[in-house]
Amino acid sequence: MISQVTRNFLVGGRFANRPPLLYLEMKSNLGLPNRRSIRLPNYDYSQNGCYFVTICVKDRECLLGEIEGGVMQVNRAGSIVADGLQWLARRYPTVDLDEWLIMPNHIHAIILII
């Protein structure tokens, strides 16, 4: 599961309007590792475009399923995540879910915001 701080940031909670730098400072205040930002320096991330998103399960626990014979087998939690991703595209007409993949402890998605 993602932390409440991360969940609020991603879904527009009380941290959504803060600049990314403040978010990184908040993370370091929580004792988490401080990483180099991979954001483009002058890119406006609020504009329409294609975004590659990765969301990891808290503590990287394998809660979404397992890989058997080279094939990902999602469990109930993985199915809930898949339903949630598909719900985004149905709920918001300006969001198109291009490609997505569920792994045992994280998800990848290419989301087009139009």
N, C-alpha and C positions, 0 to 999 in steps of 0.2 A: 504494500500500500504506500502511496505517496504521503509525505508529511502534510500536516495541516497548513504550514507556511507555504509549501510548494503548491498545494491544492488551491489555496486562496490566490496565489500569484497567477496560476494558470487559468483559472476559471473566472477571474475578474473580481476577486474578493477585495479585502481591504488593502492588499499590497499591489493591486493591479496598476495603479496610477503612479507608482514610484519608479524612478529611473532604475535601470538594471544595476548600476553601480551601488545604489543603496541596497538592493536585494543581495548583491554579493557581500556587502559589508555585514548585512544581517546574518548571512550564512556563517561568516567567519566568527561572528559573535556567539554563535551556537556551538562553536568548537568543531565545525566541519572544515574540511580542507578548502583552501582558497585556490581556485584554478584560474588560469588565464582565460579571458573571454574569447570565444570564437566568433563573436558578432562582428560584422563589417563596421568599421569605424563611423562612416557617414551615411549608413543606410537607414531609412525610415521604416522600421518594422511594423508600423501601424498601417502601411499601405497594402493594397491588394497585391497578391503574388502567390508563389508556390513556396511552401515551408516544409522542411524536413524536421519532424518532431520525434524525439525519443523520450519515453517516460519509463523510469526504472521503479521496480518494486522496492519498498523500504528495506534496507539492509541486504538488497539483492537476493532476497529469498525466492526460491523457485515455487511460486504460488499459482502460476497461470497454466501449468501443465507440465508435460515432459516430452522429451524427444525419444521416440522409439523407432529403431530401424531407419534413422535419418529423417523421420517425419515428425513434425510437431503435433502432439496430441493435446488439445486444450482440455482442461477440466472445467468444472462449473464456473470458477472464478474467471478463467480465460474466456468462456462464453459470454459472461457478463460484460467483460471488457470489449469484446467484439460487438456486442449489441450496443454498447455505449458509443463506440466509434461510428457505427452505422446510423445511430440516432442523431449524431451531430449533423450529418449530411441531410437527413430528413427534416430536422428541426429548423435549420438555418439555410434559407435558399441561396445565400451568398457563399456557402461553404461546400466544396466538392472534395470528397475523400477519394483521392486518386489511387494510391496503393497503400497497403498496410500489412503488417506482419506481427504476429504475437509470438514471443519467445517465452521460455519458462520464467524469466525474471524481468522482462522488459518488453516494450512494444516500440515499433517503428511505424511512422505514418507519414505520407506525403499529402499535405492538406493544401488545397487551392482555395484562396479567399478571393472571390470575384466581386 
